[in-house]
Amino acid sequence: MTTACTTAESDPTALGKAAAEAHICLNIGCGPVQPDGWVNIDSSNRAWLASRMNWLDRLLVRLRVFPPTEFNSRTKVVDVRKRIPFAANSVKAIYSGEMLEHLTVAEAKRFLAESIRVLVPGGILRVRVPDNYRFWKNYTREFETTHSLPREQWNTAHTRWTEMFFQNICTRRPWLGSMGHFHKWMYDEVSLILAFERAGFVEVARRTLHDSRIPDVALVETHEDLTVEGVKPA
């Protein structure tokens, strides 16, 4: 696929009608990264507040309840756990960065099925998530280093990874603390590639930063992580 992405300024429920001709690319779970040329979609509570009740969001920023946000009226608020609101075979590419881990395993399976439905034959799905293997490898490396020390030098510094996981990653904090969103699953290279393949994607492989069939992926991909890309069969 060599066609660059273009945008469509319409209601997200109608976007699929124009996608086949417009070469639309979706940036799902966009967060603050919302470049022109992409349809930027997010379903976070903050995205809903900033796009639907912008006056209240600005007030809460002035009161220092929330920090400023990039979400605005152009952000498409869509709950992709249920459906991607595009016609079948109408989207050129989908990029999703740091979103899949916020879904349950069942919700992620539906998202991948929806992605293959809306993509054109030969269309690309690219997903970036935190690397579960690398995360726990950091824990085991620090544990082994500590364990190798004389008993009187042992400490619990390595448990910071456990604390991070249970207090900052997978634990639901008060509404204003996490805006209602937390990690519900984690992936490694094997599990994510198999999830793609079970959904029907082919030529599935791990990719490095900006190494992609999507020509302007650098507009939406901000850093290196566990990134997998697959193709909808022709």
Secondary structure as UniProt FT lines:
FT   HELIX           12..14
FT   HELIX           16..22
FT   STRAND          24..28
FT   TURN            31..32
FT   TURN            36..37
FT   STRAND          39..42
FT   HELIX           45..52
FT   HELIX           54..62
FT   TURN            63..64
FT   TURN            73..74
FT   STRAND          76..77
FT   TURN            80..82
FT   TURN            88..89
FT   STRAND          91..97
FT   HELIX           100..102
FT   HELIX           105..118
FT   STRAND          119..129
FT   HELIX           132..147
FT   HELIX           151..153
FT   HELIX           157..159
FT   HELIX           160..163
FT   HELIX           164..169
FT   HELIX           175..178
FT   TURN            179..180
FT   HELIX           189..199
FT   STRAND          202..207
FT   TURN            209..210
FT   TURN            215..216
FT   HELIX           217..219
FT   STRAND          226..231
//
